[in-house]
Amino acid sequence: MVTTSAAPTIPIGRPCETTRALTQRRCFTWNIRRTLARSRADGRGRARQSILRPRASIRLAADAVQSGRADALFSAGHTGASVIAAHGAFGRITGVDRPALATIVPTRQRPAILLDCGATVECRPQHLVQFALLGSAYARLALDCDSPRVGLLSVGEEASKGNELTVEAHRLLKHAPVRFIGNVEGRDVYAGDVDVIVCDGFTGNITLKISEGLVETVEHLLHDELSATFGTRVGYLLSRQAFRRFRRRVDYSEFGGAPLLGLKGLCIVGHGRSSSKAVRNAVHMAARLAEHQLVDGLAREIALGAGSGTPQT
């Protein structure tokens, strides 16, 4: 859990490297207090059953935010349990039926937002419209994008391409109060032509994990090629700063986690194998978004969007 005032940052659960990572963060003076959880949610059981266990860590953390003892929740544990616990403790913003995980992804031009990345696996067309509203509001608040361009992830650019979900969502988005520019194919996700990419949680989670795997594979292939001969090793030494900058641009740990949008409380969900660097940056993100009152801003944006019947151009 994260607070933005003099109140403590409260790691809940078993002692681990998280506390050490927090104390090593130079831009904060952390006041750390630990709360002991007697059980934790993991991938071996069902998420709903996990959070029903007595003193489950994710449940205690969500309750602390709901009660006002903390301003935000960060979890790198079971995603399903995190979503269920946050949803149950915070409730949904008026006008939102399903929450969405919003991940910032690199593009050729500027960062973009991909949502949903796993919170709502089974969606209806109206849910994707709500994701577009949430994503647009988040882009304005977090990326300082005045008029976010919204694209719908599908198998083709034509409105008729895709399954029943995307075809109907495309029709609804054309009349929604967002700057909808049409369908986006998988190969164009990182082109930078849109600021918000909307999809169901099943598709978004697969897209995100394929991207992470591709980055790791490219890095390994580059390492193999650059260390193959004396000449390539010299070339690497001359260009290693460029490679480091490239690594920072595509490294998920630079952002730390993804906010769960659409709830009345702030929850950041991290990768299941988050490094200490990712945990630091996720807590930093949670503190920054809490200070900027992201939840209140999203609620205002959704209310304005629901009251507008005309699409943005």
Secondary structure as UniProt FT lines:
FT   HELIX           17..23
FT   TURN            26..27
FT   TURN            43..44
FT   HELIX           47..51
FT   TURN            54..55
FT   HELIX           57..67
FT   STRAND          72..75
FT   HELIX           79..90
FT   TURN            94..95
FT   STRAND          100..101
FT   STRAND          103..105
FT   STRAND          112..115
FT   HELIX           125..142
FT   STRAND          149..153
FT   TURN            159..160
FT   HELIX           164..173
FT   TURN            174..175
FT   STRAND          179..184
FT   HELIX           186..188
FT   TURN            189..190
FT   STRAND          196..198
FT   HELIX           201..226
FT   HELIX           230..250
FT   HELIX           252..254
FT   STRAND          257..261
FT   STRAND          267..270
FT   TURN            272..273
FT   HELIX           276..291
FT   TURN            292..293
FT   HELIX           294..306
//
